[in-house]
Amino acid sequence: MLIFNTTKTGLLNRSLNLTSGTFYYHLVTTAPTDPTVTQVSGLAIATGGNYAPTVLSSPPSSLLSSQSGILTTQSPSWSLLTIAGSNPIVGSVLCRQSGATPATTDAPLVYNPLPVPYIPNGSDFTLTPPAGGVLRMGYDYIVTSVTATTVMFSVAHPVGSNELAGRSAVFSNLPGNSYPVLSNTVSSNSSVTLTLQATNLVADGVTTNSRLRFNTSGIIFTQVLLGLLNRAFDLSTGTFYAHLITTAPSDPAFTQVAQLTLAAGGNYAPVLLTNAAFLTSGNTAIWRADDPVWPGLTTNLAATIKGFAVAKRVGASFATTDPIVCYKPISPTQFPNGYTPNSATFTAQTTPATLGLLRFL
């Protein structure tokens, strides 16, 4: 799967609408490896005969699966695909139509490879979209091998040497754990090996059935992953704030503040996030804000601070029913065992602070 950068950014900042409009598939003869492509004209489209794009009769559908938001579509068909040269069909690209008909200036959304390249032989061809969704937000990569401190996963785009170092890996079956990435191998568009800061990944439960997500660390709650696909959750407007947390949340399906273990008493009240913004870093779309600050935290709290959770204020004041966005542990390089308040001002840094609150790689 290769998700184009305009898709990642558009889903985060709400400039892309996947719930309405006209969508279609193109067949391609060369797998795209550049996520910066912005137009269909930049793809190796199968041409000639009856290779015209197949328009879908309805927009994609979105649902939750394995703690990820996934996009599914109908299965498009092409009638009597002629033999149009020596190049086989290697995959498909889902596109959104911007005008009255498909155009080379339309934006490609996501590429998915075929399990086996298809050589047209004059027969009808029906494309079966991937069972795991044509697009995923959440646990985006399949683990193909695992050792005590390394994992290998498949990619459909180039990854530079140590490009992922400094981020954290989170696995679908261990959502409460995050593993700092120490290094990664180079990949043109096949597979990458990560070396993680871990004692024994196998003993922890990481397997080849696990799916992998990169984030600064912590949890992105599943209602947000799904909501960015179906437009039920809007990060582009509204008031967001942070609560201090004394026990890391264990369930990414949590939906509201009332389900979190909040620091209480003294001046532990939530603080507003400032300068929330969208940005890109390389091929990653990011939602970020300034690190929240609590001045002069009192010492009347027995439990240590483990991190902070971001919520969106729905009404005029903070409420326990407000929806939650993500949980971020405090920087382990600052406070390996959590933070014990000592009347000093506390700044809750992400890990590291420059990597944002939500990332879409």
C-alpha positions in Angstrom: 0.0 0.0 0.0 1.3 3.5 -0.9 -0.8 6.4 0.5 0.0 9.6 -1.4 1.0 12.6 0.7 -2.0 14.7 -0.4 -4.3 12.0 0.9 -2.5 11.9 4.3 -2.6 15.7 4.7 -6.2 16.0 3.4 -7.5 13.5 5.9 -5.9 15.2 8.8 -6.9 18.8 7.9 -10.3 17.9 6.4 -9.5 19.1 2.9 -10.2 15.7 1.5 -13.8 14.3 1.6 -14.0 10.5 1.2 -17.7 10.3 2.0 -19.1 12.0 -1.1 -18.1 12.6 -4.7 -17.1 10.3 -7.5 -14.3 7.7 -7.2 -12.7 5.4 -9.7 -9.8 2.9 -10.2 -7.0 3.0 -12.6 -4.9 -0.1 -13.4 -1.1 0.5 -13.4 1.7 -1.4 -15.0 4.5 0.0 -12.8 4.1 0.3 -9.0 4.4 3.9 -7.9 7.1 4.5 -5.2 6.9 8.3 -4.9 4.2 9.4 -2.4 4.6 13.0 -3.5 2.8 12.4 -6.8 -0.2 14.7 -7.0 -1.8 13.9 -10.3 -2.9 10.8 -12.2 -0.5 11.9 -15.0 2.4 11.0 -12.8 1.4 7.3 -12.8 2.2 4.4 -15.2 -1.4 3.9 -16.2 -2.4 0.9 -18.3 -3.5 2.2 -21.7 -5.0 1.1 -24.9 -7.9 -1.2 -25.6 -10.5 -1.0 -22.9 -8.3 0.0 -20.0 -10.3 3.1 -19.2 -10.8 3.8 -15.5 -13.7 2.1 -13.8 -16.0 4.5 -12.0 -17.5 3.3 -8.7 -21.3 3.7 -8.2 -20.8 4.8 -4.6 -18.2 6.4 -2.4 -15.9 4.2 -0.3 -17.1 2.9 3.1 -15.2 3.2 6.4 -15.1 1.0 9.4 -13.0 -0.1 12.4 -10.9 -3.3 12.1 -7.9 -4.4 14.3 -7.9 -1.0 16.0 -7.5 0.8 12.7 -9.8 2.9 10.6 -10.0 1.3 7.2 -11.5 2.3 3.8 -13.3 -0.3 1.6 -14.7 0.0 -1.8 -16.7 -2.0 -4.4 -14.9 -4.4 -6.6 -14.4 -2.7 -10.0 -14.4 -4.7 -13.3 -13.0 -4.3 -16.7 -14.6 -6.2 -19.7 -12.5 -8.2 -22.1 -9.1 -6.7 -21.3 -7.1 -6.8 -24.5 -3.4 -7.7 -24.6 -2.0 -4.2 -24.7 1.7 -4.8 -24.7 4.2 -6.9 -22.7 3.7 -5.2 -19.3 1.4 -7.0 -16.8 -1.0 -5.2 -14.5 0.8 -4.9 -11.1 -1.8 -3.0 -9.1 -4.5 -0.3 -8.9 -4.8 3.3 -7.8 -8.0 4.7 -6.2 -8.7 8.2 -7.4 -11.2 11.0 -6.7 -12.8 12.7 -9.6 -12.6 16.5 -9.5 -14.6 17.3 -12.7 -17.3 15.8 -14.8 -15.1 12.9 -16.0 -11.9 11.2 -14.9 -8.9 13.4 -15.8 -5.1 13.2 -15.7 -5.1 16.1 -13.3 -7.2 14.2 -10.7 -5.4 13.4 -7.4 -4.5 9.7 -6.8 -5.4 8.6 -3.3 -3.8 5.3 -2.6 -2.0 2.5 -4.5 -2.4 -1.2 -3.8 -0.4 -4.0 -5.4 -2.0 -7.2 -6.8 -1.0 -10.4 -5.0 0.3 -11.6 -8.4 0.7 -9.5 -11.5 -2.0 -10.0 -14.0 -1.4 -10.5 -17.7 -4.4 -9.5 -19.8 -5.6 -12.3 -22.1 -8.8 -10.9 -23.6 -11.0 -12.0 -20.6 -13.0 -9.9 -18.1 -11.0 -8.8 -15.1 -12.4 -8.0 -11.6 -10.3 -6.3 -9.1 -10.6 -7.6 -5.5 -9.6 -4.8 -3.1 -7.4 -5.9 -0.2 -9.2 -7.7 2.6 -7.5 -5.3 5.1 -8.9 -2.3 3.4 -7.6 -0.1 0.5 -6.4 2.5 3.0 -5.7 2.2 6.7 -5.3 4.7 9.4 -3.7 3.2 12.5 -1.8 0.0 12.3 -0.6 0.4 8.8 2.2 -2.2 8.3 2.3 -6.0 8.5 5.1 -7.5 10.5 6.8 -10.2 8.5 9.4 -11.4 11.0 10.4 -10.6 14.6 13.3 -11.2 16.9 14.0 -10.1 20.5 14.9 -6.5 19.4 14.0 -6.3 15.7 11.0 -6.5 13.4 10.7 -6.6 9.6 7.8 -5.1 7.8 6.8 -4.6 4.1 6.6 -1.1 2.5 5.5 0.2 -0.9 7.6 3.3 -0.8 11.3 4.3 -0.3 12.6 4.5 3.3 16.0 6.1 4.0 18.6 4.8 6.4 17.5 5.6 9.9 14.6 7.8 8.6 12.4 6.2 11.3 14.9 6.6 14.2 13.5 8.7 17.0 9.9 7.6 16.4 8.2 4.8 18.3 6.6 1.6 17.1 3.2 0.5 18.5 1.8 -2.9 17.7 -1.9 -3.7 17.2 -2.0 -6.4 19.9 0.0 -4.3 22.4 -1.6 -0.9 22.2 -0.4 0.2 25.6 3.3 -0.4 24.7 5.5 1.8 22.6 9.1 0.9 21.5 11.5 3.7 20.5 13.1 3.1 17.1 16.9 3.0 17.4 17.6 2.4 13.7 16.2 1.1 10.4 17.6 -0.3 7.2 17.3 1.2 3.8 14.5 0.1 1.5 13.7 1.1 -2.1 10.1 -0.3 -1.9 10.2 -3.8 -0.4 10.9 -4.3 3.3 12.5 -2.6 6.3 14.1 -3.9 9.4 13.7 -1.9 12.6 15.9 -2.2 15.7 13.8 -1.3 18.7 14.6 -0.4 22.3 13.2 -3.6 23.8 14.2 -6.5 26.0 12.3 -9.2 24.2 9.7 -8.4 21.6 8.7 -12.1 21.2 8.2 -12.5 24.9 6.1 -9.3 24.9 3.8 -10.8 22.3 4.9 -9.3 19.0 4.2 -11.9 16.2 3.9 -12.0 12.5 0.1 -11.5 13.1 0.8 -8.1 14.6 0.4 -4.9 12.7 2.7 -1.9 13.2 2.1 1.8 13.5 4.5 4.6 13.9 3.8 7.4 16.2 5.7 9.6 18.6 4.4 7.0 21.2 1.2 6.4 23.1 -2.3 5.8 21.8 -4.5 7.4 19.1 -8.0 6.5 20.1 -9.9 4.5 17.4 -12.8 6.9 17.2 -10.3 9.5 15.8 -8.9 7.0 13.3 -12.3 6.2 12.0 -13.6 9.8 12.3 -10.8 11.2 10.1 -12.0 8.8 7.3 -15.8 9.4 7.7 -15.5 13.0 8.8 -17.1 12.4 12.1 -14.1 13.8 13.9 -12.7 17.3 13.0 -9.2 18.3 14.0 -9.3 21.5 12.0 -11.6 23.5 14.2 -12.6 23.6 17.9 -10.9 23.8 21.3 -8.5 21.1 22.4 -7.0 20.6 25.8 -4.7 18.3 27.8 -5.3 16.4 31.0 -2.5 14.9 33.1 -2.8 11.1 33.5 -1.5 8.9 36.3 -2.3 5.5 34.7 -1.7 5.0 31.0 -5.0 4.1 29.2 -5.0 0.5 28.1 -7.8 0.5 25.6 -7.7 2.5 22.3 -11.5 2.1 22.1 -11.9 4.6 25.0 -14.0 7.5 23.7 -14.4 10.1 26.5 -12.5 11.8 29.4 -14.5 9.9 32.0 -12.7 6.7 31.0 -9.2 8.1 31.8 -7.4 8.1 35.2 -6.8 11.8 35.7 -4.5 13.6 38.1 -6.8 15.5 40.5 -6.6 18.1 43.2 -4.4 21.2 43.6 -3.8 22.9 40.2 -4.0 19.8 38.1 -6.9 21.2 36.0 -6.7 20.7 32.2 -4.9 23.3 30.2 -5.8 24.5 26.7 -3.5 23.5 23.8 -2.1 26.4 21.9 -0.9 26.8 18.3 -2.4 23.6 17.0 -1.5 23.2 13.4 -1.0 20.8 10.5 2.4 20.3 8.9 4.4 17.8 6.9 7.9 16.3 7.5 9.2 14.4 4.6 6.4 12.0 3.6 4.6 12.3 7.0 1.5 14.4 7.7 1.4 15.7 11.3 -1.0 17.4 13.7 0.9 19.2 16.5 0.5 21.8 19.2 2.8 23.5 21.7 3.7 21.4 24.7 1.1 21.9 27.5 2.4 23.6 30.6 1.2 23.3 34.2 2.7 26.0 36.4 3.7 25.2 40.0 2.2 21.7 40.3 1.6 21.0 44.0 2.9 17.9 45.8 -0.4 16.6 47.1 -0.6 13.9 44.6 0.7 10.5 45.6 0.7 8.9 42.1 3.3 10.0 39.5 2.3 11.6 36.3 2.6 9.2 33.4 1.6 11.4 30.5 -1.2 13.5 29.2 -4.3 12.9 27.1 -5.7 15.3 24.5 -9.5 15.9 24.4 -11.8 18.2 22.4 -14.1 20.5 24.3 -17.6 20.2 23.1 -19.4 22.8 25.2 -18.5 26.0 27.0 -16.4 24.2 29.7 -14.4 21.0 30.2 -16.6 17.9 30.6 -16.0 14.3 31.4 -18.1 13.5 28.3 -15.7 15.3 26.0 -14.2 13.1 23.2 -10.6 12.1 23.6 -8.0 12.2 20.7 -4.8 10.7 21.9 -2.6 9.8 24.9 1.0 10.8 25.1 3.4 9.5 27.7 5.9 12.0 29.1 9.4 11.9 27.7 11.3 8.9 29.1 14.5 10.8 28.6 13.2 13.4 31.0 11.4 11.2 33.5 12.0 7.5 33.0 9.7 6.5 35.9 7.1 9.2 35.5 7.0 12.7 37.0 6.5 13.4 40.7 5.2 16.9 41.2 7.4 19.1 43.4 5.8 22.5 43.1 7.8 23.4 40.0 6.3 24.3 36.6 5.8 21.1 34.5 6.0 21.0 30.7 4.6 17.8 29.2 6.9 17.1 26.3 6.1 14.6 23.6 8.8 12.1 22.7 10.4 14.1 21.2 8.4 17.3 21.2 9.0 18.0 17.5 7.1 14.9 16.3 3.6 16.1 17.0 0.5 14.6 18.5 -0.8 12.6 15.5 1.3 11.3 12.6 0.3 9.7 9.3 3.3 8.1 7.7 
